[in-house]
Amino acid sequence: MDLYTPFKALCLALLAPPGLLLPPLMAGALLWRRAGRWRWALPAVFALMWLSLCEAPALLLQHALLRPSPPLHLEARDCQAPSPTLVLVLGGGIHQWTAEREGPDLKLGTLERLRHGVRLARRCDWPLGFTGGLPTPAKPGDVPESLVAEQVAREEFGMPLSLAEPAARDTRENARLSLPLLRERGIQRLVLVTHAEHMPRSLRAFETAAQAAHYPLALLPAPVGGRPLEELSPYDWTPSDAGYRRMRYVFYEFLGQLAGH
């Protein structure tokens, strides 16, 4: 049995908010009467718990810890570059079964990445690729993510994939297993599509893999899901599902960077 995936999920639950704040919150509640002058810490933990569920603090942490790439705005001269270019979408997960499709389907985050990749490829008439394999751990009958993305790209966006890498299980394998396919096609410039939080780690993985393979590959980041700090509103300081998901994603990527993944 593969214990790595549940262990990683447990570590994220304990090291990312709000799980990170639960032990001091519980300790403060149990020791309230004996806390003395330290009672002020309990309201502070409550305040941190509130902020950990809001999108504005998550965005501030994202810009401070991850330094995300700016959004890609293509000009006509970018489309006319002489270097052979391909738009590569990194997989973000699929549902192996959905009732409405009676089969597998892309998760919303993956669909968001694919839609942006299609938009960029169509604008400049570039080929479109996707990398993503089986989940970890995989069960008999599971479908590689790239096969589902290929079907969605063809049937829903009218753009078949020119490259489908079906074996990668993580970001480093996205890079390592995609490079031979890119080299076969003579690609010299890669438009990399993934979420803004994931982009720094993805760029590092592709740069490292390209250097190891002695492959001169220019990378053009095309992040999705980012928000400028100037657009924050008072509502973004209230708990929301979007705030919880972004905060969790920021901590996931930051912990991944610290671990060297």
Wavefront OBJ file of the C-alpha trace (Angstrom):
o trace
v 0.000 0.000 0.000
v 1.301 3.458 -0.947
v 1.402 5.555 2.238
v 3.037 8.627 0.706
v -0.173 10.282 -0.535
v -2.168 9.984 2.733
v 0.940 11.058 4.681
v 1.279 14.143 2.464
v -2.415 14.952 2.929
v -2.085 14.594 6.710
v 0.971 16.869 6.812
v -0.863 19.506 4.786
v -3.882 19.303 7.089
v -1.671 19.803 10.160
v 0.781 22.383 8.785
v -1.603 24.624 6.818
v -4.342 26.821 8.300
v -6.796 26.270 9.827
v -5.371 22.940 11.038
v -2.163 24.655 12.154
v -4.194 26.809 14.564
v -6.338 24.071 16.085
v -3.828 22.852 18.743
v -3.240 26.315 20.303
v -6.978 27.032 20.081
v -7.862 23.818 21.886
v -5.096 24.314 24.454
v -6.261 27.863 25.130
v -9.862 26.780 25.583
v -8.903 23.979 27.985
v -6.487 26.090 30.037
v -8.490 29.325 29.974
v -8.823 29.618 33.768
v -5.158 28.910 34.415
v -3.815 30.966 31.539
v -3.480 34.169 33.548
v -1.926 36.927 31.500
v -1.705 34.602 28.492
v -5.491 34.725 28.038
v -5.032 37.433 25.444
v -3.521 34.804 23.150
v -6.836 32.991 22.682
v -8.588 35.926 20.942
v -5.448 36.333 18.825
v -5.704 32.692 17.707
v -9.388 33.230 16.927
v -8.419 36.241 14.803
v -5.773 34.204 12.959
v -8.336 31.450 12.400
v -10.665 34.030 10.840
v -7.923 35.418 8.596
v -6.850 31.943 7.493
v -10.253 31.522 5.845
v -10.188 34.847 3.967
v -8.940 35.450 0.435
v -7.203 38.789 1.079
v -4.622 37.388 3.565
v -4.105 34.385 1.277
v -3.313 36.679 -1.661
v -0.942 38.760 0.462
v 0.876 35.610 1.571
v 0.948 34.326 -2.009
v 2.707 37.469 -3.229
v 5.094 37.486 -0.253
v 6.029 33.786 -0.187
v 5.650 32.578 -3.775
v 6.239 35.722 -5.865
v 3.904 34.576 -8.665
v 4.495 35.422 -12.310
v 2.342 38.161 -13.870
v -0.424 37.126 -16.268
v 0.618 36.531 -19.864
v -0.767 39.021 -22.376
v 0.234 38.013 -25.888
v 0.919 40.617 -28.543
v 1.024 40.034 -32.291
v 4.825 40.010 -32.262
v 4.787 37.216 -29.645
v 2.768 35.027 -32.007
v 5.194 35.666 -34.840
v 8.312 34.563 -32.932
v 10.559 32.325 -35.070
v 11.101 29.714 -32.324
v 8.794 26.676 -32.587
v 6.359 27.111 -29.688
v 3.932 24.818 -27.874
v 1.389 25.571 -25.140
v 1.677 22.936 -22.395
v -1.037 22.602 -19.746
v -0.070 20.902 -16.471
v -2.661 18.551 -15.038
v -4.369 19.466 -11.793
v -6.390 16.327 -11.124
v -9.505 14.568 -12.380
v -12.564 12.828 -10.957
v -12.377 9.196 -12.011
v -16.188 9.030 -12.002
v -18.889 11.684 -12.323
v -22.604 10.908 -12.498
v -23.397 13.502 -15.155
v -20.776 12.176 -17.582
v -21.011 8.568 -16.444
v -17.232 8.500 -16.488
v -14.163 10.548 -15.624
v -14.045 14.325 -15.856
v -11.544 17.100 -15.201
v -11.581 18.860 -11.871
v -12.552 22.524 -12.037
v -8.965 23.709 -11.560
v -7.736 21.498 -14.397
v -10.549 22.690 -16.637
v -9.572 26.282 -15.876
v -5.984 25.556 -16.932
v -7.062 23.761 -20.093
v -9.423 26.562 -21.098
v -6.637 29.121 -20.749
v -4.263 26.902 -22.721
v -6.815 26.581 -25.522
v -7.274 30.350 -25.569
v -3.533 30.985 -25.921
v -2.995 28.252 -28.517
v -5.928 29.439 -30.607
v -4.862 33.075 -30.484
v -1.405 32.377 -31.900
v -2.163 29.176 -33.822
v 0.221 27.202 -31.613
v -0.047 23.463 -30.897
v -1.536 22.489 -27.545
v -0.195 19.859 -25.166
v -1.167 18.381 -21.802
v 0.775 16.423 -19.201
v -0.818 14.327 -16.468
v -0.982 10.637 -15.628
v -2.673 8.331 -13.160
v -3.439 9.316 -9.564
v -1.281 8.102 -6.704
v -2.230 5.481 -5.623
v -3.931 4.271 -8.803
v -6.720 1.711 -8.812
v -7.527 -0.812 -11.564
v -9.576 0.913 -14.226
v -8.316 4.423 -13.467
v -7.856 6.637 -16.534
v -4.792 8.882 -17.116
v -5.585 12.561 -16.770
v -4.189 13.419 -20.202
v -6.673 11.093 -21.925
v -9.595 12.884 -20.282
v -8.074 16.272 -21.143
v -7.649 15.144 -24.754
v -11.340 14.245 -24.945
v -12.475 17.510 -23.357
v -10.175 19.616 -25.560
v -11.461 17.930 -28.710
v -15.171 17.659 -27.893
v -15.794 20.814 -25.855
v -13.187 23.259 -27.194
v -12.783 21.948 -30.725
v -8.996 21.752 -30.387
v -7.324 18.314 -30.357
v -4.105 17.972 -28.430
v -0.844 17.814 -30.350
v 0.950 16.318 -27.349
v -0.447 14.175 -24.537
v 1.924 12.921 -21.847
v 0.051 10.194 -19.876
v 2.440 9.046 -17.145
v 3.447 12.003 -14.925
v 2.349 11.796 -11.285
v 3.774 15.069 -9.991
v 5.323 18.337 -11.128
v 8.848 16.994 -11.533
v 7.576 14.121 -13.664
v 5.497 16.597 -15.704
v 8.784 18.208 -16.661
v 11.011 15.129 -16.994
v 8.544 13.077 -19.053
v 7.420 15.956 -21.285
v 10.911 16.980 -22.414
v 11.546 13.995 -24.737
v 8.188 14.610 -26.432
v 9.002 18.293 -26.848
v 12.449 17.512 -28.235
v 10.957 15.100 -30.787
v 8.776 17.933 -32.072
v 11.622 20.452 -32.179
v 9.979 22.769 -29.644
v 12.289 25.584 -28.536
v 9.835 27.729 -26.582
v 7.248 26.445 -24.105
v 4.227 28.361 -22.868
v 3.624 26.820 -19.451
v 0.040 26.904 -18.149
v -0.790 26.199 -14.515
v -2.183 28.058 -11.522
v -0.362 31.131 -10.258
v 0.424 29.433 -6.945
v 1.895 26.413 -8.704
v 3.868 28.345 -11.321
v 7.112 29.035 -9.351
v 7.604 25.357 -8.550
v 6.655 24.348 -12.098
v 9.169 26.734 -13.657
v 11.897 25.397 -11.377
v 11.028 21.791 -12.299
v 11.162 22.484 -16.042
v 14.335 24.566 -15.793
v 16.052 21.826 -13.784
v 14.919 19.068 -16.143
v 15.952 21.043 -19.236
v 19.408 21.733 -17.793
v 19.876 18.071 -16.883
v 18.883 17.042 -20.407
v 21.063 19.758 -22.016
v 17.943 21.006 -23.760
v 17.882 24.778 -24.523
v 14.197 25.448 -23.845
v 12.790 28.947 -23.333
v 9.919 29.065 -20.803
v 7.045 31.512 -20.960
v 4.827 31.347 -17.827
v 1.076 31.718 -18.362
v -0.487 31.526 -14.883
v -4.213 31.246 -14.237
v -6.293 32.031 -11.158
v -4.279 35.020 -9.967
v -5.781 38.239 -8.661
v -4.103 41.653 -8.379
v -3.925 43.056 -4.869
v -5.466 46.299 -6.123
v -8.784 44.519 -6.659
v -9.204 43.408 -3.053
v -12.467 44.461 -1.415
v -13.805 44.351 2.183
v -15.598 41.140 1.263
v -12.200 39.483 0.735
v -11.525 39.910 4.470
v -14.469 37.667 5.380
v -14.263 33.854 5.473
v -15.156 32.145 2.203
v -14.642 28.897 0.349
v -12.358 30.715 -2.107
v -10.287 32.063 0.784
v -9.910 28.647 2.395
v -8.875 27.013 -0.896
v -6.373 29.727 -1.819
v -4.778 29.758 1.647
v -4.449 25.987 1.582
v -2.938 26.099 -1.916
v -0.432 28.793 -0.943
v 0.767 26.765 2.040
v 0.880 23.590 -0.054
v 3.135 25.227 -2.624
v 5.279 26.960 -0.010
v 5.821 23.690 1.862
v 6.615 22.018 -1.480
v 9.283 24.630 -2.158
v 10.793 24.152 1.308
v 10.888 20.386 0.740
v 12.615 20.865 -2.612
v 9.775 19.354 -4.668
l 1 2 3 4 5 6 7 8 9 10 11 12 13 14 15 16 17 18 19 20 21 22 23 24 25 26 27 28 29 30 31 32 33 34 35 36 37 38 39 40 41 42 43 44 45 46 47 48 49 50 51 52 53 54 55 56 57 58 59 60 61 62 63 64 65 66 67 68 69 70 71 72 73 74 75 76 77 78 79 80 81 82 83 84 85 86 87 88 89 90 91 92 93 94 95 96 97 98 99 100 101 102 103 104 105 106 107 108 109 110 111 112 113 114 115 116 117 118 119 120 121 122 123 124 125 126 127 128 129 130 131 132 133 134 135 136 137 138 139 140 141 142 143 144 145 146 147 148 149 150 151 152 153 154 155 156 157 158 159 160 161 162 163 164 165 166 167 168 169 170 171 172 173 174 175 176 177 178 179 180 181 182 183 184 185 186 187 188 189 190 191 192 193 194 195 196 197 198 199 200 201 202 203 204 205 206 207 208 209 210 211 212 213 214 215 216 217 218 219 220 221 222 223 224 225 226 227 228 229 230 231 232 233 234 235 236 237 238 239 240 241 242 243 244 245 246 247 248 249 250 251 252 253 254 255 256 257 258 259 260 261
